Amino acid sequence: MGSWQWAVPAIPVIPATGADPDPGRRFPAFLPSPDEVVCMTDVNRAIPATGPALDRAVEAIDQDLADHQYYPPTGR
């Protein structure tokens, strides 16, 4: 799935004993969402490692090929 190490420090930013620990609990669930996996793999050019994100990548590739009469676009 790639790496979010550049975005998430080793020490939690929001401690569980803080005034509002809920964002810290929700953040790990946010990272593997299809939108975030697609965003991450667009940047690192990896193959999406979750089923929903891979499905979206396949749809985008199929649409791109259909837009170009099933030939890869040139000049990119």
C-alpha positions in Angstrom: 0.0 0.0 0.0 3.0 2.3 0.1 4.1 4.3 3.1 2.6 7.1 5.1 5.7 7.3 7.3 6.5 10.8 6.0 3.0 12.0 7.2 2.7 10.2 10.6 5.3 10.8 13.3 6.5 7.9 15.4 5.1 9.5 18.5 1.3 10.0 18.5 0.4 13.7 18.0 -2.9 13.3 19.8 -2.5 11.4 23.1 -5.2 9.0 24.2 -5.5 10.9 27.4 -5.8 14.3 25.7 -8.9 16.6 25.9 -10.2 15.3 22.5 -8.6 11.9 21.7 -11.3 11.0 19.1 -9.4 12.4 16.0 -6.4 10.3 17.0 -8.7 7.2 17.0 -10.3 8.1 13.6 -7.0 9.0 11.8 -5.8 5.4 11.3 -9.2 4.4 9.8 -8.9 7.4 7.4 -5.6 6.4 5.9 -6.6 3.1 4.2 -9.8 4.6 2.7 -10.0 4.2 -1.1 -9.6 7.9 -1.7 -6.4 8.1 0.3 -4.9 4.9 -1.1 -5.5 6.2 -4.6 -4.0 9.6 -3.7 -0.9 7.9 -2.2 -0.4 5.6 -5.1 -0.8 8.4 -7.6 2.2 10.1 -5.8 4.4 7.0 -5.3 3.3 5.3 -8.6 2.7 2.0 -6.7 0.0 -0.5 -7.4 -3.0 0.1 -5.1 -2.9 -2.6 -2.4 -6.6 -2.5 -1.4 -9.4 -4.0 -3.4 -11.5 -0.9 -3.7 -8.5 1.3 -4.6 -7.4 -1.2 -7.2 -10.9 -1.3 -8.7 -10.8 2.4 -9.0 -7.4 2.3 -10.7 -8.6 -0.3 -13.2 -11.7 1.8 -14.0 -9.5 4.9 -14.6 -7.1 2.9 -16.8 -10.0 1.4 -18.8 -11.5 4.8 -19.3 -8.2 6.3 -20.4 -7.7 3.5 -22.9 -11.3 3.9 -24.2 -10.7 7.7 -24.6 -7.8 6.9 -26.8 -9.3 4.1 -28.9 -7.6 1.5 -26.7 -4.1 2.8 -27.4 -2.1 4.3 -24.6 -1.9 8.1 -24.9 1.4 9.4 -26.3 3.6 12.3 -25.3 3.3 11.8 -21.6 
